[in-house]
Amino acid sequence: MRSLDTSPPEPRLSSLYQEVILDHYRRPRNKGALENATHAVSLNNPLCGDEIDLHLRVEGDVIKDVRFVGRGCSISQASASMMTQLLKNSTVPQALLIAERMSAMMQGDDAAATDKTLGDLRALAGVSKFPVRIKCALLPWNALTDAVKG
């Protein structure tokens, strides 16, 4: 016997994730220069033209504020926007652990892709299927690592 389920189909998860990425790209959070930054680094991806200037204000080992100036594709800019939201008021060691989880997710780690500590960043999990775009998603995270370890 056939099911007569007439409820509308659920929206595809991938379209929801795409909306999250586009929202962060179109309305980036924490974009702009940060006065009184204690850490700053500029990175670019010459293959695609993505650029980021990352500014952090760290007190003790706590990231009190983080902002970025950048330009590039939706993936790099959305990743930077999501990152800045996630890292405010985290410790530097916590931030580096999140950066490791983000990197693992970009390498196709399914456990990382479902890790709730990554928040909206999980929307970028599909990028792992496009090796040329992984560098775009990781650019802000590489800047973070350079900034706090440098």
N, C-alpha and C positions, 0 to 999 in steps of 0.2 A: 504494500500500500504506500502510496506517495504522501509525503508530508505537504500540507497546504499552508506552510508558513508564509504569511503575507507581510511580515515585518520588513521594514526597509533594511537593506544590507548595511552592515557596519562599515564606516569609512575605513579605508585602508590605512594601516599604521604608517606606511611609508609617506602617504600624503600629509599625515599629521606631522611627521618629522620634518618634511619639507617646509611646512608652514612655520615651524619653530625656527628653522634655519633662516628662512626669508625674513621673518620678523626681526631677528637679531641683526640681519644684514641691513634691512631698511631703517630700523630704529635702534642703532647700536647703543648699548648701555656703557656708561663710563668712558665715552670717547671724548678726547680732548687732552690738552697738556695738564700736568699736575705740578703745581707750584710746591716747592719744598720737598721734592722727591729725594729720597735717600739712595735710590738705585734707579738706574736708567740704562737701557740698551736699545740699539737699533739693529734690526735684521731685515734681510730681504731674501726673496727667492728669485734669483735671476732667470730661472726657466719660465716663470709665468708672470713675473712682475709684482708679486705681492710684497708689500712693505709694512713693517710695524715698528713704531717707537713705543716702547713699554716703559712706564714710569711707576715706581712703587715708593710708598712711604712706609718704612718698616721701623717699628719702635720695639726695642728688645728683639724678640724673634716673631713678633706679630705684624702681619701685613695690615696696616691701618687703612690704607687707601691704595688703589691701583687704577690706573687709567692708561689709555692707549691712543695713539694717533696712527692711522694706517690707511692704506688703500690697497685694493686688490679684489680678488674674487669673493663671492658670497661665502665660500667655505672658510677662508682665512679670517675674514672680518667677523663672521658669526662666531667662530671659535674664540676669537679675541674678546668679543662682547660677553659670551657665556663665561669665559675664564675669569674676567674681571668681577663678574657677579659672584662667582663661586669662591673666589679667594679672599674677598674682604673679610677681615677679622680672623683669618686662619693663621696658624703659625707657619713659619717657613718650612719646617719639616712636614707639616700636613700638606702644604702646597706642593712640595716635591713628590710626596706619595700620590697625590692626585695627578700630577704630571706623568708619573710612571704608569698609572692606571689608564690615562688617556693614550699614552704610547702603546700600551698593550692592546687597547681597543682598536687602535689603528692598524695593529698587526694581526687583527682578526680574532682576538681572544674573546670568546663568547661570554665568559664570566665577567669580564670587564664591561662588555656591552650592556649587561643587565645590572651593573653595580649602581645602586641608588645614590652613592656619594658623588657620582658624576653629574647628577641633575640633568639639565637640558642638554649637556654635552652628549648624552646617549643618542640624541638625534643625528649625530655625526657618524654613528657606527657603520652605516652603509658606505662611507667613504673608503673603508678598508678594502672594498672590492675594486677600487680604482687606484692602483699604485701611484699613478702620476699625481693624484690629488692628495695623497697622504701628507706630503710636505706642506701643502696649503693648510691643512687642519692643524699640523704640529708647529707651524711657524711661531705663533704666540707662546706656545709652551716651551719651545727652544729658547725664546727670548727670556722667559721667566727663569729658566734654569741658568742661563748665562748671567742674568742680572743678580741672582741671589748667591751664585757660586763664585762669581767674578770678584 
